[in-house]
């Protein structure tokens, strides 16, 4: 889980180990897909669509399009075939003609417990996608209502800094333009790391201005840091964070999030849920 505090001054950094969650794909990730064949297939489908959109937005040059390069690395990590990746890139750049017109859409609403949610989806048919999403809200008598004002849109990077600490890289991160830095607990247990033959170091989350994300990502890569995740995210504002204190509401919330998980068009859900 990650504790993020809004930063009004770029020099006003903080580091912390007290963590909040509900909006980050690498926090406690209570709502991530189970590691089964169906989930992998869904993840592959989502990743292919993301690659297509990133290629459309920034072109196929991986040296210039750092978000596309990162997405391809993630795709390879989950064994998406090279041909699928290449086809997605070509569809995005227009080299390979496709009847699909992929676009990113954002939906807002309130989940059980009054939790604000921002739903991102990549779709070629907005009517179909909203037709999947709206019943999830209706089932719990919830409203799709504006909630974006409760969030800040930020660039977010998760990097592996090896044996360094946040103090070691503090000044360096200020110099390249980051707005905030957070230490992240590595949730992978020792057996998982051994089975994957992965030697992960300390994980650091960096918050940036969205327009600086690509530039900072490129600098980090040139400096030898391993980028685990990167993207534009909606981070809940500190004064809007909401807790769920009763079990029944939490059960409803988890079931609601599970319904959203099952919608293939959805790529990410952000919330302002405050967790211990």
C-alpha positions in Angstrom: 0.0 0.0 0.0 1.2 3.5 -0.8 0.8 6.8 1.1 0.7 9.7 -1.2 0.4 13.3 0.0 -0.4 16.1 -2.4 2.7 18.2 -3.1 2.1 21.9 -3.8 5.8 22.7 -4.1 8.1 20.6 -6.2 10.8 21.0 -3.6 8.6 19.8 -0.8 9.4 16.1 -1.0 8.6 13.5 1.6 9.3 9.8 2.1 7.2 7.4 4.2 6.5 3.8 5.0 2.9 4.4 6.1 0.9 3.4 3.1 -2.5 4.0 1.5 -4.1 2.0 -1.3 -7.0 1.4 -3.6 -5.7 3.4 -6.5 -2.4 1.9 -7.5 -1.6 -1.1 -9.6 1.4 -2.0 -7.5 0.1 -1.4 -4.0 -1.5 -4.2 -2.1 -3.4 -4.9 -5.3 -6.4 -6.5 -3.7 -8.2 -6.3 -6.9 -5.6 -7.6 -9.3 -6.5 -10.7 -11.4 -5.9 -14.1 -10.0 -2.9 -16.0 -11.6 -4.9 -18.3 -13.8 -5.3 -19.0 -17.5 -8.4 -16.8 -17.9 -6.7 -13.9 -16.1 -3.6 -14.3 -18.3 -5.7 -14.2 -21.4 -7.4 -11.1 -20.2 -4.1 -9.5 -19.3 -2.7 -10.3 -22.8 -5.7 -8.7 -24.4 -5.5 -5.6 -22.3 -1.7 -5.3 -22.9 -2.2 -5.6 -26.7 -4.7 -2.8 -26.7 -2.4 -0.6 -24.5 0.5 -1.2 -26.9 -1.7 -0.2 -29.8 -2.7 3.0 -28.1 0.8 3.9 -27.0 2.1 3.4 -30.5 -0.6 5.6 -31.9 0.1 8.3 -29.3 3.9 8.4 -29.6 5.1 6.3 -32.6 7.1 3.1 -32.8 10.5 4.5 -31.9 11.2 2.9 -28.5 14.0 5.3 -27.8 11.5 8.2 -28.0 8.3 6.4 -26.8 9.3 5.2 -23.3 5.8 4.2 -22.4 5.6 2.0 -25.4 9.0 0.5 -24.6 7.8 -0.2 -21.0 4.6 -1.8 -22.2 6.5 -4.1 -24.6 8.7 -5.2 -21.7 5.7 -6.0 -19.6 4.1 -7.9 -22.5 7.2 -10.0 -22.9 7.2 -10.7 -19.2 3.8 -12.3 -19.4 4.8 -14.2 -22.6 2.7 -12.4 -25.1 3.9 -13.6 -28.5 6.2 -11.4 -30.5 3.9 -11.4 -33.5 1.0 -10.1 -31.3 3.2 -7.3 -30.0 4.4 -6.3 -33.5 0.8 -6.4 -34.9 -0.4 -4.2 -32.1 2.3 -1.7 -32.8 1.6 -1.7 -36.5 -2.1 -1.2 -35.9 -1.3 1.8 -33.7 1.0 3.4 -36.2 -1.4 2.7 -39.1 1.1 0.4 -40.9 -1.4 -2.4 -40.4 -4.9 -1.4 -41.4 -7.6 -2.2 -38.8 -11.3 -1.6 -38.6 -10.9 -1.1 -34.9 -10.6 2.5 -33.7 -9.2 2.1 -30.2 -9.6 5.0 -27.8 -9.1 5.6 -24.1 -12.2 6.5 -22.2 -12.7 7.5 -18.5 -15.8 6.8 -16.4 -16.6 8.2 -12.9 -18.8 7.1 -10.1 -19.2 6.1 -6.5 -18.6 2.6 -5.2 -20.1 1.1 -2.0 -19.2 3.1 1.1 -19.1 6.3 -0.9 -15.7 5.5 -2.4 -14.9 7.6 -5.5 -13.8 5.6 -8.5 -12.2 6.5 -11.8 -12.4 3.8 -14.4 -10.1 3.8 -17.4 -10.9 1.6 -20.4 -9.6 1.1 -23.9 -12.3 0.3 -26.4 -13.4 0.3 -30.0 -17.0 0.7 -29.0 -17.9 3.1 -26.2 -21.6 2.0 -26.2 -20.6 -1.6 -25.6 -18.2 -0.6 -22.8 -20.6 1.6 -20.9 -23.2 -1.2 -21.4 -20.9 -3.5 -19.4 -20.0 -0.9 -16.7 -23.3 0.7 -15.9 -24.9 -2.6 -14.6 -22.1 -2.9 -12.1 -23.3 0.3 -10.5 -26.9 -0.4 -10.9 -26.6 -3.8 -9.1 -25.6 -1.9 -5.9 -27.9 1.1 -6.5 -24.8 3.3 -7.1 -24.4 6.4 -9.2 -22.1 7.1 -12.1 -21.4 10.7 -11.1 -18.4 13.1 -11.4 -15.6 12.3 -9.1 -12.5 13.5 -11.0 -12.3 16.5 -8.8 -11.3 14.2 -5.9 -8.2 13.1 -7.7 -4.9 14.6 -9.1 -3.7 13.4 -12.4 0.0 12.5 -12.1 2.8 10.6 -13.8 3.8 7.6 -11.7 6.9 5.4 -12.0 7.9 2.4 -10.0 11.7 1.8 -10.1 14.1 -0.7 -8.7 17.0 1.1 -7.1 18.9 -2.0 -6.0 20.7 -1.5 -2.7 20.3 2.2 -2.6 17.8 4.0 -0.3 15.4 6.9 -0.9 18.0 9.1 0.9 20.7 8.1 -1.6 18.6 9.1 -4.6 16.7 12.1 -3.1 18.7 14.9 -4.6 19.1 13.1 -7.9 15.3 12.7 -8.2 14.8 16.4 -7.4 17.2 17.4 -10.1 15.5 15.4 -12.9 12.1 17.0 -12.0 10.2 14.5 -9.8 7.5 15.9 -7.5 7.4 13.2 -4.8 9.1 10.0 -3.8 7.7 7.1 -1.8 9.3 3.9 -0.5 7.3 0.8 -1.5 7.1 -2.5 0.4 8.0 -5.4 -1.8 5.0 -7.7 -1.6 6.8 -10.6 -3.3 7.7 -13.3 -0.9 11.0 -15.0 -0.9 9.7 -18.2 -2.5 8.2 -16.1 -5.4 11.5 -14.4 -6.0 13.4 -17.6 -6.0 10.9 -19.3 -8.4 11.2 -16.4 -10.8 15.0 -16.2 -10.3 14.5 -12.5 -9.6 16.8 -10.5 -7.3 14.7 -7.4 -6.6 16.2 -4.4 -4.8 14.5 -1.6 -3.0 11.4 -0.3 -4.8 10.7 3.5 -5.1 7.6 5.2 -6.4 8.2 8.6 -8.1 5.4 11.1 -8.8 5.8 13.5 -11.7 3.9 16.1 -13.7 2.1 14.0 -16.4 3.8 16.0 -19.2 7.2 15.1 -17.7 6.7 11.4 -17.4 8.2 10.3 -20.7 11.3 12.6 -20.2 11.9 11.4 -16.7 11.4 7.8 -17.6 14.0 8.2 -20.4 16.5 9.8 -18.0 16.0 7.0 -15.4 16.5 4.3 -18.0 19.7 6.0 -19.3 21.0 6.2 -15.7 20.5 2.4 -15.4 17.4 2.2 -13.2 15.0 -0.6 -13.9 11.5 0.7 -14.5 9.0 -1.7 -13.1 5.9 0.3 -13.9 5.0 3.7 -15.4 1.9 5.5 -16.5 -0.5 8.4 -16.0 -2.6 7.8 -12.9 -5.4 9.4 -10.9 -4.3 9.8 -7.3 -6.8 10.4 -4.6 -6.4 13.8 -2.9 -5.5 13.4 0.7 -8.5 15.4 2.0 -10.9 13.2 0.1 -9.7 9.8 1.2 -12.5 7.6 2.6 -12.3 4.6 5.0 -14.6 1.6 5.1 -15.1 0.6 8.7 -17.8 -2.1 8.6 -17.5 -5.6 7.2 -20.8 -5.7 5.2 -19.8 -2.5 3.3 -16.3 -3.9 2.6 -17.8 -7.1 1.2 -20.1 -5.1 -1.1 -17.1 -3.0 -2.2 -15.0 -6.0 -2.9 -17.8 -7.6 -4.9 -18.3 -4.4 -6.9 -14.6 -4.2 -7.7 -14.7 -7.9 -8.8 -17.4 -7.1 -11.3 -15.3 -4.4 -12.8 -12.3 -6.8 -12.9 -14.3 -9.1 -15.2 -14.8 -6.4 -17.9 -12.0 -6.9 -20.4 -12.2 -3.3 -21.8 -11.2 -1.9 -18.4 -7.5 -1.3 -18.0 -7.3 0.4 -14.5 -9.6 1.4 -11.7 -8.5 4.2 -9.2 -10.2 4.9 -5.9 -9.9 7.1 -2.9 -10.2 4.3 -0.5 -8.0 4.7 2.6 -6.7 1.5 4.0 -4.7 0.7 7.1 
